[in-house]
Amino acid sequence: MAVNHVTFDMRRGEIFGVLGPNGSGKSTLIRVLSTLMIPDTGYVKVFGHDVAEDEMIV
């Protein structure tokens, strides 16, 4: 997995775009946020829920 040190906050009703060159990890980030992939190291939280521990809630 090739995504490192990504942090952002979103509020209800906001639209957020993920931009970057080919191979920069955009698709990987979306897969991890949607629990299609689990991070190898570190953690990812969506609305305070860890994607690895609370997959069904996320």
PQR file of N, CA, C, O and H, with PARSE charges and radii, in Angstrom:
ATOM      1  N   MET A   1       0.849  -1.166   0.000 -0.4000 1.5000
ATOM      2  CA  MET A   1       0.000   0.000   0.000 -0.0000 2.0000
ATOM      3  C   MET A   1       0.897   1.233   0.000  0.5500 1.7000
ATOM      4  O   MET A   1       1.937   1.239   0.659 -0.5500 1.4000
ATOM      5  N   ALA A   2       0.514   2.263  -0.721 -0.4000 1.5000
ATOM      6  CA  ALA A   2       1.408   3.396  -0.928 -0.0000 2.0000
ATOM      7  C   ALA A   2       0.844   4.727  -0.466  0.5500 1.7000
ATOM      8  O   ALA A   2       1.190   5.760  -1.040 -0.5500 1.4000
ATOM      9  H   ALA A   2      -0.331   2.258  -1.257  0.4000 1.0000
ATOM     10  N   VAL A   3       0.004   4.744   0.531 -0.4000 1.5000
ATOM     11  CA  VAL A   3      -0.574   6.000   1.003 -0.0000 2.0000
ATOM     12  C   VAL A   3       0.022   6.311   2.366  0.5500 1.7000
ATOM     13  O   VAL A   3      -0.046   5.486   3.277 -0.5500 1.4000
ATOM     14  H   VAL A   3      -0.277   3.905   0.997  0.4000 1.0000
ATOM     15  N   ASN A   4       0.607   7.500   2.514 -0.4000 1.5000
ATOM     16  CA  ASN A   4       1.237   7.892   3.774 -0.0000 2.0000
ATOM     17  C   ASN A   4       0.766   9.271   4.205  0.5500 1.7000
ATOM     18  O   ASN A   4       0.647  10.181   3.384 -0.5500 1.4000
ATOM     19  H   ASN A   4       0.662   8.170   1.774  0.4000 1.0000
ATOM     20  N   HIS A   5       0.502   9.419   5.486 -0.4000 1.5000
ATOM     21  CA  HIS A   5       0.249  10.716   6.115 -0.0000 2.0000
ATOM     22  C   HIS A   5      -0.835  11.528   5.418  0.5500 1.7000
ATOM     23  O   HIS A   5      -0.577  12.637   4.950 -0.5500 1.4000
ATOM     24  H   HIS A   5       0.599   8.679   6.152  0.4000 1.0000
ATOM     25  N   VAL A   6      -2.030  10.990   5.347 -0.4000 1.5000
ATOM     26  CA  VAL A   6      -3.169  11.708   4.781 -0.0000 2.0000
ATOM     27  C   VAL A   6      -4.107  12.066   5.922  0.5500 1.7000
ATOM     28  O   VAL A   6      -4.521  11.196   6.689 -0.5500 1.4000
ATOM     29  H   VAL A   6      -2.240  10.089   5.727  0.4000 1.0000
ATOM     30  N   THR A   7      -4.437  13.338   6.034 -0.4000 1.5000
ATOM     31  CA  THR A   7      -5.357  13.799   7.063 -0.0000 2.0000
ATOM     32  C   THR A   7      -6.284  14.834   6.456  0.5500 1.7000
ATOM     33  O   THR A   7      -5.833  15.758   5.779 -0.5500 1.4000
ATOM     34  H   THR A   7      -4.100  14.044   5.411  0.4000 1.0000
ATOM     35  N   PHE A   8      -7.582  14.683   6.697 -0.4000 1.5000
ATOM     36  CA  PHE A   8      -8.525  15.722   6.305 -0.0000 2.0000
ATOM     37  C   PHE A   8      -9.792  15.575   7.124  0.5500 1.7000
ATOM     38  O   PHE A   8     -10.099  14.499   7.637 -0.5500 1.4000
ATOM     39  H   PHE A   8      -7.949  13.932   7.247  0.4000 1.0000
ATOM     40  N   ASP A   9     -10.511  16.655   7.236 -0.4000 1.5000
ATOM     41  CA  ASP A   9     -11.785  16.678   7.949 -0.0000 2.0000
ATOM     42  C   ASP A   9     -12.864  17.102   6.971  0.5500 1.7000
ATOM     43  O   ASP A   9     -12.655  17.985   6.140 -0.5500 1.4000
ATOM     44  H   ASP A   9     -10.262  17.529   6.819  0.4000 1.0000
ATOM     45  N   MET A  10     -14.011  16.468   7.079 -0.4000 1.5000
ATOM     46  CA  MET A  10     -15.155  16.837   6.248 -0.0000 2.0000
ATOM     47  C   MET A  10     -16.351  17.065   7.153  0.5500 1.7000
ATOM     48  O   MET A  10     -16.503  16.417   8.188 -0.5500 1.4000
ATOM     49  H   MET A  10     -14.181  15.751   7.755  0.4000 1.0000
ATOM     50  N   ARG A  11     -17.177  17.980   6.751 -0.4000 1.5000
ATOM     51  CA  ARG A  11     -18.417  18.238   7.477 -0.0000 2.0000
ATOM     52  C   ARG A  11     -19.590  17.812   6.611  0.5500 1.7000
ATOM     53  O   ARG A  11     -19.476  17.716   5.389 -0.5500 1.4000
ATOM     54  H   ARG A  11     -17.053  18.507   5.910  0.4000 1.0000
ATOM     55  N   ARG A  12     -20.694  17.563   7.247 -0.4000 1.5000
ATOM     56  CA  ARG A  12     -21.906  17.161   6.534 -0.0000 2.0000
ATOM     57  C   ARG A  12     -22.228  18.181   5.436  0.5500 1.7000
ATOM     58  O   ARG A  12     -22.208  19.389   5.669 -0.5500 1.4000
ATOM     59  H   ARG A  12     -20.787  17.641   8.239  0.4000 1.0000
ATOM     60  N   GLY A  13     -22.522  17.673   4.246 -0.4000 1.5000
ATOM     61  CA  GLY A  13     -22.900  18.520   3.121 -0.0000 2.0000
ATOM     62  C   GLY A  13     -21.742  18.982   2.261  0.5500 1.7000
ATOM     63  O   GLY A  13     -21.969  19.540   1.187 -0.5500 1.4000
ATOM     64  H   GLY A  13     -22.539  16.691   4.057  0.4000 1.0000
ATOM     65  N   GLU A  14     -20.504  18.767   2.697 -0.4000 1.5000
ATOM     66  CA  GLU A  14     -19.349  19.173   1.906 -0.0000 2.0000
ATOM     67  C   GLU A  14     -19.067  18.155   0.810  0.5500 1.7000
ATOM     68  O   GLU A  14     -19.355  16.966   0.951 -0.5500 1.4000
ATOM     69  H   GLU A  14     -20.320  18.314   3.569  0.4000 1.0000
ATOM     70  N   ILE A  15     -18.504  18.643  -0.269 -0.4000 1.5000
ATOM     71  CA  ILE A  15     -18.057  17.781  -1.362 -0.0000 2.0000
ATOM     72  C   ILE A  15     -16.538  17.831  -1.371  0.5500 1.7000
ATOM     73  O   ILE A  15     -15.937  18.902  -1.283 -0.5500 1.4000
ATOM     74  H   ILE A  15     -18.269  19.608  -0.383  0.4000 1.0000
ATOM     75  N   PHE A  16     -15.934  16.669  -1.477 -0.4000 1.5000
ATOM     76  CA  PHE A  16     -14.479  16.567  -1.360 -0.0000 2.0000
ATOM     77  C   PHE A  16     -13.935  15.846  -2.579  0.5500 1.7000
ATOM     78  O   PHE A  16     -14.482  14.819  -2.979 -0.5500 1.4000
ATOM     79  H   PHE A  16     -16.423  15.799  -1.548  0.4000 1.0000
ATOM     80  N   GLY A  17     -12.879  16.357  -3.173 -0.4000 1.5000
ATOM     81  CA  GLY A  17     -12.248  15.704  -4.314 -0.0000 2.0000
ATOM     82  C   GLY A  17     -10.866  15.190  -3.950  0.5500 1.7000
ATOM     83  O   GLY A  17     -10.177  15.783  -3.119 -0.5500 1.4000
ATOM     84  H   GLY A  17     -12.435  17.192  -2.848  0.4000 1.0000
ATOM     85  N   VAL A  18     -10.465  14.103  -4.562 -0.4000 1.5000
ATOM     86  CA  VAL A  18      -9.126  13.542  -4.373 -0.0000 2.0000
ATOM     87  C   VAL A  18      -8.410  13.669  -5.709  0.5500 1.7000
ATOM     88  O   VAL A  18      -8.769  13.005  -6.682 -0.5500 1.4000
ATOM     89  H   VAL A  18     -11.025  13.621  -5.237  0.4000 1.0000
ATOM     90  N   LEU A  19      -7.406  14.517  -5.750 -0.4000 1.5000
ATOM     91  CA  LEU A  19      -6.689  14.798  -6.988 -0.0000 2.0000
ATOM     92  C   LEU A  19      -5.225  14.420  -6.845  0.5500 1.7000
ATOM     93  O   LEU A  19      -4.656  14.517  -5.757 -0.5500 1.4000
ATOM     94  H   LEU A  19      -7.114  15.056  -4.960  0.4000 1.0000
ATOM     95  N   GLY A  20      -4.618  13.991  -7.938 -0.4000 1.5000
ATOM     96  CA  GLY A  20      -3.201  13.680  -7.934 -0.0000 2.0000
ATOM     97  C   GLY A  20      -2.816  12.939  -9.192  0.5500 1.7000
ATOM     98  O   GLY A  20      -3.681  12.470  -9.932 -0.5500 1.4000
ATOM     99  H   GLY A  20      -5.080  13.912  -8.821  0.4000 1.0000
ATOM    100  N   PRO A  21      -1.519  12.830  -9.441 -0.5600 1.5000
ATOM    101  CA  PRO A  21      -1.053  12.136 -10.642  0.2800 2.0000
ATOM    102  C   PRO A  21      -1.296  10.629 -10.553  0.5500 1.7000
ATOM    103  O   PRO A  21      -1.579  10.091  -9.483 -0.5500 1.4000
ATOM    104  N   ASN A  22      -1.178   9.967 -11.696 -0.4000 1.5000
ATOM    105  CA  ASN A  22      -1.314   8.506 -11.739 -0.0000 2.0000
ATOM    106  C   ASN A  22      -0.337   7.870 -10.755  0.5500 1.7000
ATOM    107  O   ASN A  22       0.824   8.272 -10.666 -0.5500 1.4000
ATOM    108  H   ASN A  22      -0.947  10.404 -12.565  0.4000 1.0000
ATOM    109  N   GLY A  23      -0.821   6.876 -10.022 -0.4000 1.5000
ATOM    110  CA  GLY A  23       0.035   6.146  -9.096 -0.0000 2.0000
ATOM    111  C   GLY A  23       0.242   6.814  -7.750  0.5500 1.7000
ATOM    112  O   GLY A  23       1.063   6.352  -6.958 -0.5500 1.4000
ATOM    113  H   GLY A  23      -1.764   6.550 -10.095  0.4000 1.0000
ATOM    114  N   SER A  24      -0.479   7.888  -7.472 -0.4000 1.5000
ATOM    115  CA  SER A  24      -0.256   8.614  -6.216 -0.0000 2.0000
ATOM    116  C   SER A  24      -1.055   8.066  -5.037  0.5500 1.7000
ATOM    117  O   SER A  24      -0.881   8.532  -3.911 -0.5500 1.4000
ATOM    118  H   SER A  24      -1.146   8.263  -8.116  0.4000 1.0000
ATOM    119  N   GLY A  25      -1.936   7.078  -5.277 -0.4000 1.5000
ATOM    120  CA  GLY A  25      -2.655   6.441  -4.181 -0.0000 2.0000
ATOM    121  C   GLY A  25      -4.105   6.868  -4.027  0.5500 1.7000
ATOM    122  O   GLY A  25      -4.729   6.565  -3.010 -0.5500 1.4000
ATOM    123  H   GLY A  25      -2.077   6.700  -6.192  0.4000 1.0000
ATOM    124  N   LYS A  26      -4.653   7.565  -5.016 -0.4000 1.5000
ATOM    125  CA  LYS A  26      -6.052   8.013  -4.928 -0.0000 2.0000
ATOM    126  C   LYS A  26      -7.014   6.839  -4.803  0.5500 1.7000
ATOM    127  O   LYS A  26      -7.857   6.823  -3.907 -0.5500 1.4000
ATOM    128  H   LYS A  26      -4.146   7.811  -5.843  0.4000 1.0000
ATOM    129  N   SER A  27      -6.897   5.869  -5.681 -0.4000 1.5000
ATOM    130  CA  SER A  27      -7.792   4.700  -5.640 -0.0000 2.0000
ATOM    131  C   SER A  27      -7.578   3.892  -4.372  0.5500 1.7000
ATOM    132  O   SER A  27      -8.539   3.389  -3.790 -0.5500 1.4000
ATOM    133  H   SER A  27      -6.212   5.882  -6.410  0.4000 1.0000
ATOM    134  N   THR A  28      -6.348   3.762  -3.941 -0.4000 1.5000
ATOM    135  CA  THR A  28      -6.055   3.044  -2.701 -0.0000 2.0000
ATOM    136  C   THR A  28      -6.711   3.744  -1.522  0.5500 1.7000
ATOM    137  O   THR A  28      -7.288   3.086  -0.656 -0.5500 1.4000
ATOM    138  H   THR A  28      -5.567   4.171  -4.414  0.4000 1.0000
ATOM    139  N   LEU A  29      -6.631   5.066  -1.477 -0.4000 1.5000
ATOM    140  CA  LEU A  29      -7.264   5.823  -0.405 -0.0000 2.0000
ATOM    141  C   LEU A  29      -8.768   5.575  -0.375  0.5500 1.7000
ATOM    142  O   LEU A  29      -9.329   5.336   0.694 -0.5500 1.4000
ATOM    143  H   LEU A  29      -6.162   5.600  -2.181  0.4000 1.0000
ATOM    144  N   ILE A  30      -9.423   5.626  -1.520 -0.4000 1.5000
ATOM    145  CA  ILE A  30     -10.866   5.401  -1.582 -0.0000 2.0000
ATOM    146  C   ILE A  30     -11.199   3.969  -1.170  0.5500 1.7000
ATOM    147  O   ILE A  30     -12.189   3.745  -0.474 -0.5500 1.4000
ATOM    148  H   ILE A  30      -8.966   5.819  -2.388  0.4000 1.0000
ATOM    149  N   ARG A  31     -10.395   3.007  -1.587 -0.4000 1.5000
ATOM    150  CA  ARG A  31     -10.635   1.605  -1.192 -0.0000 2.0000
ATOM    151  C   ARG A  31     -10.523   1.423   0.317  0.5500 1.7000
ATOM    152  O   ARG A  31     -11.318   0.702   0.919 -0.5500 1.4000
ATOM    153  H   ARG A  31      -9.590   3.189  -2.152  0.4000 1.0000
ATOM    154  N   VAL A  32      -9.543   2.072   0.924 -0.4000 1.5000
ATOM    155  CA  VAL A  32      -9.373   1.962   2.377 -0.0000 2.0000
ATOM    156  C   VAL A  32     -10.523   2.663   3.097  0.5500 1.7000
ATOM    157  O   VAL A  32     -11.067   2.120   4.059 -0.5500 1.4000
ATOM    158  H   VAL A  32      -8.896   2.657   0.435  0.4000 1.0000
ATOM    159  N   LEU A  33     -10.899   3.855   2.649 -0.4000 1.5000
ATOM    160  CA  LEU A  33     -12.000   4.584   3.287 -0.0000 2.0000
ATOM    161  C   LEU A  33     -13.314   3.825   3.195  0.5500 1.7000
ATOM    162  O   LEU A  33     -14.160   3.936   4.083 -0.5500 1.4000
ATOM    163  H   LEU A  33     -10.457   4.296   1.868  0.4000 1.0000
ATOM    164  N   SER A  34     -13.491   3.052   2.126 -0.4000 1.5000
ATOM    165  CA  SER A  34     -14.740   2.302   1.940 -0.0000 2.0000
ATOM    166  C   SER A  34     -14.642   0.869   2.464  0.5500 1.7000
ATOM    167  O   SER A  34     -15.552   0.070   2.243 -0.5500 1.4000
ATOM    168  H   SER A  34     -12.803   2.962   1.405  0.4000 1.0000
ATOM    169  N   THR A  35     -13.568   0.541   3.142 -0.4000 1.5000
ATOM    170  CA  THR A  35     -13.285  -0.768   3.754 -0.0000 2.0000
ATOM    171  C   THR A  35     -13.111  -1.894   2.738  0.5500 1.7000
ATOM    172  O   THR A  35     -13.189  -3.065   3.109 -0.5500 1.4000
ATOM    173  H   THR A  35     -12.829   1.190   3.322  0.4000 1.0000
ATOM    174  N   LEU A  36     -12.879  -1.569   1.475 -0.4000 1.5000
ATOM    175  CA  LEU A  36     -12.565  -2.614   0.494 -0.0000 2.0000
ATOM    176  C   LEU A  36     -11.140  -3.120   0.682  0.5500 1.7000
ATOM    177  O   LEU A  36     -10.813  -4.237   0.280 -0.5500 1.4000
ATOM    178  H   LEU A  36     -12.816  -0.618   1.174  0.4000 1.0000
ATOM    179  N   MET A  37     -10.289  -2.291   1.297 -0.4000 1.5000
ATOM    180  CA  MET A  37      -8.923  -2.677   1.663 -0.0000 2.0000
ATOM    181  C   MET A  37      -8.719  -2.280   3.120  0.5500 1.7000
ATOM    182  O   MET A  37      -9.255  -1.271   3.579 -0.5500 1.4000
ATOM    183  H   MET A  37     -10.555  -1.383   1.624  0.4000 1.0000
ATOM    184  N   ILE A  38      -7.948  -3.072   3.832 -0.4000 1.5000
ATOM    185  CA  ILE A  38      -7.588  -2.759   5.213 -0.0000 2.0000
ATOM    186  C   ILE A  38      -6.123  -2.319   5.211  0.5500 1.7000
ATOM    187  O   ILE A  38      -5.297  -2.955   4.558 -0.5500 1.4000
ATOM    188  H   ILE A  38      -7.513  -3.891   3.459  0.4000 1.0000
ATOM    189  N   PRO A  39      -5.786  -1.243   5.927 -0.5600 1.5000
ATOM    190  CA  PRO A  39      -4.400  -0.766   5.930  0.2800 2.0000
ATOM    191  C   PRO A  39      -3.428  -1.819   6.464  0.5500 1.7000
ATOM    192  O   PRO A  39      -3.744  -2.543   7.409 -0.5500 1.4000
ATOM    193  N   ASP A  40      -2.243  -1.899   5.851 -0.4000 1.5000
ATOM    194  CA  ASP A  40      -1.189  -2.803   6.320 -0.0000 2.0000
ATOM    195  C   ASP A  40      -0.640  -2.337   7.668  0.5500 1.7000
ATOM    196  O   ASP A  40      -0.381  -3.146   8.559 -0.5500 1.4000
ATOM    197  H   ASP A  40      -1.987  -1.311   5.083  0.4000 1.0000
ATOM    198  N   THR A  41      -0.467  -1.031   7.802 -0.4000 1.5000
ATOM    199  CA  THR A  41       0.037  -0.433   9.039 -0.0000 2.0000
ATOM    200  C   THR A  41      -0.746   0.844   9.304  0.5500 1.7000
ATOM    201  O   THR A  41      -1.451   1.342   8.426 -0.5500 1.4000
ATOM    202  H   THR A  41      -0.677  -0.374   7.078  0.4000 1.0000
ATOM    203  N   GLY A  42      -0.621   1.363  10.496 -0.4000 1.5000
ATOM    204  CA  GLY A  42      -1.313   2.600  10.839 -0.0000 2.0000
ATOM    205  C   GLY A  42      -2.802   2.382  11.013  0.5500 1.7000
ATOM    206  O   GLY A  42      -3.258   1.264  11.252 -0.5500 1.4000
ATOM    207  H   GLY A  42      -0.049   0.959  11.209  0.4000 1.0000
ATOM    208  N   TYR A  43      -3.547   3.456  10.892 -0.4000 1.5000
ATOM    209  CA  TYR A  43      -4.993   3.355  11.074 -0.0000 2.0000
ATOM    210  C   TYR A  43      -5.707   4.382  10.210  0.5500 1.7000
ATOM    211  O   TYR A  43      -5.126   5.389   9.804 -0.5500 1.4000
ATOM    212  H   TYR A  43      -3.177   4.365  10.697  0.4000 1.0000
ATOM    213  N   VAL A  44      -6.958   4.111   9.941 -0.4000 1.5000
ATOM    214  CA  VAL A  44      -7.832   5.027   9.212 -0.0000 2.0000
ATOM    215  C   VAL A  44      -9.148   5.069   9.963  0.5500 1.7000
ATOM    216  O   VAL A  44      -9.721   4.029  10.288 -0.5500 1.4000
ATOM    217  H   VAL A  44      -7.430   3.293  10.271  0.4000 1.0000
ATOM    218  N   LYS A  45      -9.624   6.269  10.239 -0.4000 1.5000
ATOM    219  CA  LYS A  45     -10.901   6.418  10.934 -0.0000 2.0000
ATOM    220  C   LYS A  45     -11.883   7.171  10.047  0.5500 1.7000
ATOM    221  O   LYS A  45     -11.532   8.159   9.402 -0.5500 1.4000
ATOM    222  H   LYS A  45      -9.159   7.114   9.976  0.4000 1.0000
ATOM    223  N   VAL A  46     -13.120   6.685  10.028 -0.4000 1.5000
ATOM    224  CA  VAL A  46     -14.213   7.333   9.317 -0.0000 2.0000
ATOM    225  C   VAL A  46     -15.290   7.618  10.352  0.5500 1.7000
ATOM    226  O   VAL A  46     -15.841   6.693  10.949 -0.5500 1.4000
ATOM    227  H   VAL A  46     -13.406   5.882  10.552  0.4000 1.0000
ATOM    228  N   PHE A  47     -15.590   8.886  10.565 -0.4000 1.5000
ATOM    229  CA  PHE A  47     -16.541   9.298  11.604 -0.0000 2.0000
ATOM    230  C   PHE A  47     -16.182   8.697  12.954  0.5500 1.7000
ATOM    231  O   PHE A  47     -17.060   8.296  13.718 -0.5500 1.4000
ATOM    232  H   PHE A  47     -15.143   9.637  10.080  0.4000 1.0000
ATOM    233  N   GLY A  48     -14.874   8.636  13.247 -0.4000 1.5000
ATOM    234  CA  GLY A  48     -14.401   8.132  14.527 -0.0000 2.0000
ATOM    235  C   GLY A  48     -14.293   6.627  14.634  0.5500 1.7000
ATOM    236  O   GLY A  48     -13.882   6.115  15.675 -0.5500 1.4000
ATOM    237  H   GLY A  48     -14.160   8.962  12.626  0.4000 1.0000
ATOM    238  N   HIS A  49     -14.650   5.905  13.586 -0.4000 1.5000
ATOM    239  CA  HIS A  49     -14.602   4.441  13.607 -0.0000 2.0000
ATOM    240  C   HIS A  49     -13.416   3.950  12.782  0.5500 1.7000
ATOM    241  O   HIS A  49     -13.234   4.360  11.636 -0.5500 1.4000
ATOM    242  H   HIS A  49     -14.984   6.321  12.740  0.4000 1.0000
ATOM    243  N   ASP A  50     -12.620   3.076  13.371 -0.4000 1.5000
ATOM    244  CA  ASP A  50     -11.472   2.497  12.687 -0.0000 2.0000
ATOM    245  C   ASP A  50     -11.953   1.527  11.611  0.5500 1.7000
ATOM    246  O   ASP A  50     -12.778   0.657  11.886 -0.5500 1.4000
ATOM    247  H   ASP A  50     -12.768   2.743  14.302  0.4000 1.0000
ATOM    248  N   VAL A  51     -11.441   1.672  10.381 -0.4000 1.5000
ATOM    249  CA  VAL A  51     -11.916   0.827   9.276 -0.0000 2.0000
ATOM    250  C   VAL A  51     -11.556  -0.639   9.469  0.5500 1.7000
ATOM    251  O   VAL A  51     -12.241  -1.512   8.936 -0.5500 1.4000
ATOM    252  H   VAL A  51     -10.771   2.379  10.157  0.4000 1.0000
ATOM    253  N   ALA A  52     -10.494  -0.932  10.221 -0.4000 1.5000
ATOM    254  CA  ALA A  52     -10.107  -2.324  10.447 -0.0000 2.0000
ATOM    255  C   ALA A  52     -10.919  -2.962  11.570  0.5500 1.7000
ATOM    256  O   ALA A  52     -11.237  -4.149  11.507 -0.5500 1.4000
ATOM    257  H   ALA A  52      -9.937  -0.223  10.654  0.4000 1.0000
ATOM    258  N   GLU A  53     -11.257  -2.179  12.600 -0.4000 1.5000
ATOM    259  CA  GLU A  53     -11.954  -2.728  13.763 -0.0000 2.0000
ATOM    260  C   GLU A  53     -13.472  -2.623  13.655  0.5500 1.7000
ATOM    261  O   GLU A  53     -14.189  -3.481  14.171 -0.5500 1.4000
ATOM    262  H   GLU A  53     -10.998  -1.214  12.651  0.4000 1.0000
ATOM    263  N   ASP A  54     -13.960  -1.593  12.998 -0.4000 1.5000
ATOM    264  CA  ASP A  54     -15.404  -1.329  12.925 -0.0000 2.0000
ATOM    265  C   ASP A  54     -15.891  -1.343  11.479  0.5500 1.7000
ATOM    266  O   ASP A  54     -16.668  -0.480  11.071 -0.5500 1.4000
ATOM    267  H   ASP A  54     -13.378  -0.897  12.580  0.4000 1.0000
ATOM    268  N   GLU A  55     -15.439  -2.311  10.718 -0.4000 1.5000
ATOM    269  CA  GLU A  55     -15.725  -2.375   9.279 -0.0000 2.0000
ATOM    270  C   GLU A  55     -17.217  -2.306   8.968  0.5500 1.7000
ATOM    271  O   GLU A  55     -17.620  -1.602   8.041 -0.5500 1.4000
ATOM    272  H   GLU A  55     -14.808  -3.012  11.049  0.4000 1.0000
ATOM    273  N   MET A  56     -18.029  -3.015   9.716 -0.4000 1.5000
ATOM    274  CA  MET A  56     -19.470  -3.038   9.441 -0.0000 2.0000
ATOM    275  C   MET A  56     -20.135  -1.692   9.740  0.5500 1.7000
ATOM    276  O   MET A  56     -21.097  -1.316   9.071 -0.5500 1.4000
ATOM    277  H   MET A  56     -17.702  -3.587  10.468  0.4000 1.0000
ATOM    278  N   ILE A  57     -19.637  -0.977  10.725 -0.4000 1.5000
ATOM    279  CA  ILE A  57     -20.193   0.340  11.056 -0.0000 2.0000
ATOM    280  C   ILE A  57     -19.816   1.357   9.986  0.5500 1.7000
ATOM    281  O   ILE A  57     -20.641   2.161   9.554 -0.5500 1.4000
ATOM    282  H   ILE A  57     -18.856  -1.282  11.269  0.4000 1.0000
ATOM    283  N   VAL A  58     -18.548   1.306   9.566 -0.4000 1.5000
ATOM    284  CA  VAL A  58     -18.072   2.235   8.529 -0.0000 2.0000
ATOM    285  C   VAL A  58     -18.807   1.963   7.244  0.5500 1.7000
ATOM    286  O   VAL A  58     -18.562   2.631   6.239 -0.5500 1.4000
ATOM    287  H   VAL A  58     -17.877   0.653   9.917  0.4000 1.0000
TER
END
